Amino acid sequence: MFEYHGWIWLVASDWDDPERAEEERRENELAAKAEEGVSRFRSAIPRLTIVADSDGVPQLIHMHGCLKHGHHGPFEELFEWAAEHLQVSYGLLYYWNDEALEGDRFHVVRLAAGRCTRHRDELLSPTFEVIDLSRPTD
């Protein structure tokens, strides 16, 4: 099983513009980029959605679910794409693949400051000791 939970918070700019027209232009550009990314990866990542605010401006790319079989490749590609095209945005992806060599560990992909980094999770891992309390431990 491949389990994944992730989000990317969409940020148009790292500075406020007193002129609303420029801010709207950046928001429209961000919306177009977010749509491009989601449409590019939607076939490889089930339950990949864009969440918008009440004005219809995209705020969040969200993904979650479980696949019978899967791998982290498309998910990491999405975060790498976001690092390149949505440079001020940030987010996290947690995934767990019980068929991988480290099948009892969650892994984390972190998006921040236009960079995508990978980390071993220490909060939810090892899964058998932390999550599955019905499994006996020695």
N, C-alpha and C positions, 0 to 999 in steps of 0.2 A: 504494500500500500504506500502511496505517496500523498502526504498531507501537507497543505500549504495555507498560510495566512499572511497577507501582506497588504500594504498600502503605500501610496506615494501622494504626499500633500503637494498640490500644485501652487507654485508661487511665481507670479509674473515678473517681479523685479525685487531687488533688495533695497529699494529706496522708494519713498512716497513722492508722487508728482502732484504739485498743487493744481496742475491743469488736468481736468477730468478727461479731456479728449485724448491726451497721450496715455493716460491710465487705461482708458477703454480700448485703445489700439493694442496695448500690450496684453490686455485680457483676451481680446479676440485672437491675437496671435498665439497665445498660450492655449486657448480652446482648440484652435486648429491643430496645433502640435499634439495635444493630448488625444484628440480624435484620431490623428494619424497613427500614433503609437498603439492605441487600443485596437484599431482596425488591423494593424500589421500583426499583432500577437494574439488576437481573439481566437483564431482557429487552433492555436497551440495551447492556450490557457483558458480552460473553461471557467465560467463565472468571473470574467474580467469585465468590470463596469466602471463608468465614470459617474460620480455623484456631483450634482451641481447645487449651488445655493439658490435662494428664492428668486434671484434675478436671472437664473439660467447660466451663470458663469461657472464653469467646471472648477471644482475645488479639490477633488480627490479621485485617484484611480485606486480601485479596491479589487482584491482578489482573495478567494478562499475556497477550500474544498478538499476532497479526497479523490484520488484516482486509483483504480485497481493496480495499475502499473504506471510509472512515470519517472521523470528525471528532472533535475533542476535546470537544465540547459535553457529552455525558453524563458523561464522566470528570470534567470540571471541576464539573459540577453535583453529583456525588457528593462531591467534596472540599468544596464550599461547604456541602452538607448536613451533612457531618461537622463543619465549623467551627462550625455553629450548634448541633448536637445532641450532639456528642462533644467538648466544648470543651477538655478536657485532653489529648486524643489528638493524635498527630502522625504525619506521613507524607510521602511523596514520590511523585510520578507523573512518569515520563519518557515522552514520546511523540514520534513522528516521523511526519509525514505527507508522503510524497514527492509528493503532488498539490497541496500548498499552495504559496503564493508563495515561502516559504523552505523548499523541499523538501529542502535538504541540511542542515537543522538539527534537532537535538532541542530540545524545550521541556520545562520543568520546572514542575510545580505543587507548591508547598510548603504543608503544613498544619502550623501550630504556634500554640500559645497562642490557640486559637479564631479564627485568621485564616487565610485562604487567599490566597497570593500567587503570581504568575506570573513566571517568569524565563527568559531565554535561556540555553541550556546552552553552556558553554565547554569542558567536559571531553570530550564525544563528538562535538562539532560543530566544523567541518563534517564531515558523515558521509563524504563522498567522500575526503577527505584522511586521516582518522583510521581509519575502519573498512574501507573498500574499498581495500585496498592493490593490488589487481589493476588498478585504473583508473589510467591514466597521468596524471601531474600536470605542469604546465608550469613 
